[in-house]
Amino acid sequence: MGTDASALQLVLSADPALLAIVRLSLLVSLSAVLAAALVGIPLGAWLALVRFAGREVVIVALNAMMGLPPVVVGLALYLALSRSGPLGTWGLLFTPAAMIAAQSVLVLPIIAALTRQTVEDLWLEYRDELAAMHVGPIRRIATLVWDARFSLVTALLAGFGRAAAEVGAVIIVGGNINGFTRMMTTAIALETSKGNLALAIGLGFVLIALVVLVNAGAWLARRAGERVAG
Amino acid sequence: MHAPLTNLPIAFDDVSVVAGAVTVLECVCLSIDAGAPTVLIGPNGSGKTTLLRIACGLDAPSRGRVSWGGQVAGLPRRRAIVFQRPTMLRRSAAANLRYALAAARIPRASRATRLAELLELVGLVGLGDRPARRLSGGEQQRLALARALARDPTVLFLDEPSASLDPAATKAFEDVIGAVIARGIKVVMATHDLGAARRLAGEIVLLHRGRVIEAGPAARFFAAPETATARRFLAGELLV
């Protein structure tokens, strides 16, 4: 990516380096949302239905983790994945896999906490009917998650927003290696520090456009789904 | 020992329900037997819904005991209830029924046939693909009825089924109830609508402030009520 080229030129010419960065950004953030959803949605739904001593402490802790500082998560993962760390032998530091893991940790509390709230609200509405139909616990969770699916899209989008906007974690565990672990946000940080403000601003607009596109797509999917399922 | 074939009679033995400082049901002794519908009447807050929920096995009494066909556990799968404000699952009408059939462990092979039967019975043929929440109030009430019948119940509980329906929708609903009764399903209904009680009841149970004031055959109750409270209720006085 030439530093003398304007951002607009880069976008219009479909600069391969830029496209690689965009592709990696989407790959990492969407993978992180997917991984976090696979764990966070069942976890949140389970937390909505179970009753145990200390449950409210867990809910408050989970809600608080929505505000985990990305640099701290990045640092913790860096220590775990570094050569001398407990997971050092996996050789994941400075790879996209490490970036996905870091963003998953950031996104998981958001998806789990929002799922918990959504499912708990729906549970109040469904409780009597499901009890009257003698629906067991596992099936209850599946039913509530399925029937809340359109609301849960918002939780996924909130998670995606967090992942796409985040720079602190991926720059620490990814290392911002050109052509390998450079993402939109890390590229913007780098170009800004190099004084290439026009390029940084251009990349910023591309990133915002991406986020808007993903959200618009999700909105359309939700609308279409709701029209069919009510 | 063989399980009983029916949940009847449902026997309330000195049942009380206390919620906080409020006594919702007080020392209720009652037997709900096979035969024509048993209709629970009484003003709002008299304990009809609570009695219905306990008879259905959804809630447990604070004191006393309930038995179904002589057994304390009964056959929960053969009891079904339509709530006053039924919640439609966020799916199509047919999917709501399929869900209920699966929850009632109806064998997969016979579900499609049962689904068609149920839609036919409640007059919703052709509406199966509609999102359940977009149906009208009357249609939703009948879908809730079909969902309850998916359990193949021996006893069907109805909580104020026509409270929010207009006369035409009420008529459509009561016609289906008539078909249900004709199939030999015991109907237990709570209502404060005396008209509905007169049309459907075989037995009447009058509740007031959590107590059973009067219980007996409907014909006798309407012709010659035994208690002053019943006479006042039938005369349209407001029991408070």
HADDOCK unambig.tbl for C-alpha pairs under 7 A between the chains (distance, minus, plus):
assign (segid A and resid 125 and name CA) (segid B and resid 87 and name CA) 6.97 0.50 0.50
assign (segid A and resid 126 and name CA) (segid B and resid 87 and name CA) 6.53 0.50 0.50
assign (segid A and resid 129 and name CA) (segid B and resid 87 and name CA) 6.83 0.50 0.50
assign (segid A and resid 132 and name CA) (segid B and resid 58 and name CA) 6.71 0.50 0.50
assign (segid A and resid 132 and name CA) (segid B and resid 80 and name CA) 6.67 0.50 0.50
assign (segid A and resid 132 and name CA) (segid B and resid 81 and name CA) 6.73 0.50 0.50
assign (segid A and resid 133 and name CA) (segid B and resid 100 and name CA) 6.77 0.50 0.50
assign (segid A and resid 133 and name CA) (segid B and resid 103 and name CA) 6.18 0.50 0.50
assign (segid A and resid 133 and name CA) (segid B and resid 104 and name CA) 6.90 0.50 0.50
assign (segid A and resid 134 and name CA) (segid B and resid 103 and name CA) 6.89 0.50 0.50
assign (segid A and resid 135 and name CA) (segid B and resid 103 and name CA) 6.05 0.50 0.50
assign (segid A and resid 147 and name CA) (segid B and resid 89 and name CA) 6.98 0.50 0.50
assign (segid A and resid 147 and name CA) (segid B and resid 90 and name CA) 5.47 0.50 0.50
assign (segid A and resid 228 and name CA) (segid B and resid 131 and name CA) 6.99 0.50 0.50
assign (segid A and resid 229 and name CA) (segid B and resid 90 and name CA) 6.54 0.50 0.50
assign (segid A and resid 229 and name CA) (segid B and resid 91 and name CA) 5.07 0.50 0.50
assign (segid A and resid 229 and name CA) (segid B and resid 92 and name CA) 5.98 0.50 0.50
assign (segid A and resid 229 and name CA) (segid B and resid 131 and name CA) 5.30 0.50 0.50
assign (segid A and resid 230 and name CA) (segid B and resid 90 and name CA) 5.89 0.50 0.50
assign (segid A and resid 230 and name CA) (segid B and resid 91 and name CA) 6.29 0.50 0.50
assign (segid A and resid 230 and name CA) (segid B and resid 131 and name CA) 4.76 0.50 0.50
assign (segid A and resid 230 and name CA) (segid B and resid 133 and name CA) 6.23 0.50 0.50
assign (segid A and resid 230 and name CA) (segid B and resid 134 and name CA) 6.84 0.50 0.50
